[in-house]
């Protein structure tokens, strides 16, 4: 039964789909078909009767990734039975249900820390940037299960170097927590620890959640932090029914508290766990794979046998520019000059690391007459923090005329 679900998989993917031992970690580089293998495993194991699809939870970290999970499960015919979502969304749903059952309202969810922190910092022209820095440190601390009292020591141990003194961060963190409590608010970080604490302290609630979710799957496991891990282990309740997939080369969230060692040292964190490796890259040419290995410290070179399936392609090129603005100007000019009539502008993409970097590209594209849109964030001048800063600059001359 379900043998069609193995069609098109290579031998290592088939091993990952059909392996019966759990806990199980599937280690795979970029382009190795991690999510495909994960969803095929859910559907195939369900068809074999090895797991109950109706009591299966598939977890990831972003709404977009959760949507992709649901789409793939739908294509395999099991979407209606499997619960798929982000850690935060599932935790919020469980806490709301618990509050409803107890006849009380869940505290209001705070969308953004920055707004509350700006008021606590007293406003002013520097409050926005300080609030964002403090918010980032609070998020790191909560991801690492560090309270305000323990922040200074934890920050020193981790080598954190925020823009404000760590003692000031700790003080603002404590004030932030008190203000939240006074206003009856919780933030997104509280969802993870709150749900874990509820399961750990309420046997009835724990038994209901563990009955509902008897088989757990986690995509992009390299992004798990201590708060995620605490909740995951609370859901498991000592059971072994866990399958994760991930790639330590794609662990880019250590700055915000993620710990890729949970993936790399999976059997240590989940005793009795086994590991399957996917070594075929279906996305990149050999030249791209070699270039990637050169810039990843220990990265692909540590994945023995990791290979490209595609045929040879052109060599990647690297170009350096003297400044951010010159880089943006030259890239915009190259895109304009290489564009041919009849081809869509959307066939070209420019990738950058942080949202703030989009400003120079937006200006360069306008100057070059290149149509564009910003994905994943609003345009720089349309962002709330940018509008707020510009509004303060406009008010400043009126508040202090003649200066």
C-alpha positions, 0 to 999 in steps of 0.5 A, a space after each residue: 500500500 502507498 508504493 506510489 509514494 516512493 516513485 521518483 525518490 532516490 535510494 537515500 530518500 526511500 530509506 528516510 521515508 521507510 525507516 521505522 526507527 524513531 527518533 529520526 533526523 534526516 540530514 540534507 544539504 540544500 536542494 536535497 528534497 528535505 520537505 519532499 521527503 518529510 511529507 512523503 514519509 508522513 503520507 507513506 507511513 500513514 498508508 502503511 498504518 505505521 502512524 495515525 494521520 489524524 494524530 500527526 503534527 507537522 511543524 515549521 517556523 514561518 507562515 510561508 513554510 507552513 503553507 508549503 507544507 500544507 500544499 504538499 500534504 494536500 497534493 499527497 491526499 492527507 492535508 485534511 487529516 494532518 495538522 500543519 503549522 508554525 510552532 507559534 500558531 499551534 501553541 497559540 491555538 492550544 492556549 486559546 482552547 485551554 483558556 476557553 475551556 476554563 471560561 477565561 480570556 487569553 491575554 491580548 497578543 502584542 504584535 510588536 515589542 518595539 511600540 511598547 519599548 519606545 514608550 518605556 524608553 521615553 520617546 525621542 529621536 533615538 528611541 526607535 533604534 534603541 527599542 529595536 536593539 532592545 527588542 532583539 536582545 529580549 527575543 534572543 533571551 527568551 529564545 534561550 529561556 533567559 529571564 531579565 535577572 539572568 540576562 547579563 550573565 547569559 549575554 556575557 557568556 554568549 559574547 553578545 555585544 548589543 549597542 546598549 550596555 547589557 545592564 541597561 538591556 537587562 533593566 529595560 527587559 525587566 520593565 518590559 515584562 512588568 509593563 506587559 503584565 500590567 496591561 494584560 499582554 503576552 508576546 509571541 515568545 510567551 506563546 512557546 514558554 506558556 504552552 510548554 509550562 501549561 503542559 508541564 504543570 497541567 496533567 489533564 491538558 498535557 494528556 489531551 495534547 499528547 493524545 491529539 498529537 501522537 506523531 511529530 515532524 519538524 522541518 528546518 530543524 536547524 532553526 530550533 532554539 531552546 524555547 522550541 525544544 522545551 515545547 517540543 519535548 513537552 508535546 512528546 512527553 517522553 515518547 520517541 515519535 519524532 522525525 526532523 529534517 534540516 541542514 546545519 549549513 542553512 543555520 542562519 538564526 544563531 544570532 536570535 537564539 537558534 542552536 543547530 547543535 540540536 540537529 548536528 548532535 541529534 542522538 545526544 539530545 534525543 537518546 536512541 535517535 538515528 540519522 539518515 543523510 540525503 547526499 544528492 543535490 537536485 537544485 544546483 550545478 556542480 560549479 555552484 555546489 563547489 562555490 558554496 562549499 568554499 564559503 561555508 566553514 566546514 559546511 558542504 565539505 563535512 557532508 561526505 559524498 554530497 553531490 550535484 545531480 545536474 549537468 555542468 553549468 557556468 562558473 559563478 562570478 564574484 564582483 566587489 564594489 567600493 560602496 553600497 550605493 555604487 553596487 546598487 547603481 551598477 547592478 541596476 544598470 546591468 539589469 537594465 542593459 541585459 533586459 530584452 524585449 518580451 522577457 518579464 522583468 520578474 525573471 531577475 531577482 536581487 537578493 540581500 541580507 537585511 531589509 534595510 539594504 533595500 533602500 539603495 536598490 530601490 533608489 538605483 532602480 528608480 533612477 535606472 527606470 527599472 520596474 521592481 517590487 520588494 518581496 517579504 517587506 514593504 518598500 523602505 519609505 513605506 515602512 512604519 519605522 521609516 515614516 515615523 522617523 521622517 515625521 519626527 524630522 519634519 516636526 523638529 524644525 517646527 518644534 525648535 524654529 531658528 536652530 
